């Protein structure tokens, strides 16, 4: 399984460079592409999650094809395909596991005043690891500042399993900047702290970078 995950990471890494290279070649294009009334986008996200014991950790890569809409009840819809490799240390014993997720997420933007706004998102997905499978969902809300090429968000997320599976109910605090690079490129950085929803114990800290190409 470890070899398979290494192969998966290499394949996703190649996808990152292919997407970035394609974006660079298309940077001079002035017209936006449309699909079903929305602008297609392709995002690739890398996340490093460090658990509260400072020893266990996880690394994941997520491919995010999206459609972005300027008007309507929904401003964005994402399909999220994620692969994760976890290292857990317990009583001096180290174990590794793989986790795969498929999810759909929608977003609603709410302008406030000037460069300040909010957004609300909802997600429903399915996760499968070496030892279990479960359905889960989350809702989040964030304050959003955008001026020229610079943006910044700060928000909260409430995540719960939808089938009663234990161990995955989390509350999260999220913040970080984003940068528009020309018309077609966006780079985002996020820091996320998670707590167990029932015990309020510190669960993990995550460091996220995401690149998006806008067609």
Secondary structure, 3 states (H helix, E strand, C coil): CHHHHHHHHHHHHHHHHHHHHHHHHCCCCCCCCCECCEEEEEEEEEEEEEECCCCCEEEEEEEEEEEECCCCCCCEEEEEEEEEEEEEEECCEEEEEEEEEEEEEEEEEEEEECCEEEEEEEEEEEEEECCCEEEEEEEEEEEEEEECCEEEEEEEEEEEECCCCCCCCEEEEEEEEEEEECCCEEEEEEEEEEEECCCCCEEEEEEEEEEEEEC
